[in-house]
Amino acid sequence: MKEALSQQCSDHQLEVRILEHKLEKLKLSVEPMDKIKEECKMLGVISARWWVNSFAAIILSQFFFTQYGTYVIYSWDIIEPITCVMSMSDAFIGYFFWLRTGKPWNITGLGEHFEKRKLKKLMKKNKIDMRMYEQ
């Protein structure tokens, strides 16, 4: 009985050593991918910020155009239909963004979408399969 338990214990110890060795190999193979993923994630954040800032600039310029057109160049009678078209186009863009991505048309949704899109593109460029990496 003691011999059987001793043999089983040594078999388990051998298995543990083999598994630890495999784990170390996996950690060493994943380490370069971690660095690449972090770089890609940082570039994704930069890209997302650029897109969010671009959309904010467009909306802000629409506001300034409306104010300038109403009070300086024209009157509200001329600017009102233009404002209506701008508002409807913003609503359509937001709706189509939601249809395509399933994310809300807000700063967080825009940022997440463009960050993930850039990350996916860069990981593909670096030939890293995200599913295999995450497993």
Residue pairs with C-beta under 8 A, 6 or more apart in sequence:
30 133
33 128
33 133
36 123
36 126
36 128
37 119
37 123
37 128
37 133
39 122
40 118
40 119
40 122
40 123
40 126
41 115
41 119
43 118
43 119
43 122
44 114
44 115
44 116
44 117
44 118
44 119
44 122
45 115
47 114
47 115
47 117
47 118
48 110
48 111
48 112
48 113
48 114
48 115
48 118
49 111
51 110
51 111
51 114
52 107
52 110
52 111
52 114
55 110
56 107
59 90
62 86
62 90
66 79
66 82
66 83
66 86
69 78
69 79
69 82
70 76
70 79
93 105
94 105
95 105
97 103
97 105
97 109
97 110
97 113
98 104
98 105
101 109
101 113
103 109
103 110
103 112
103 113
120 130
123 130
123 133
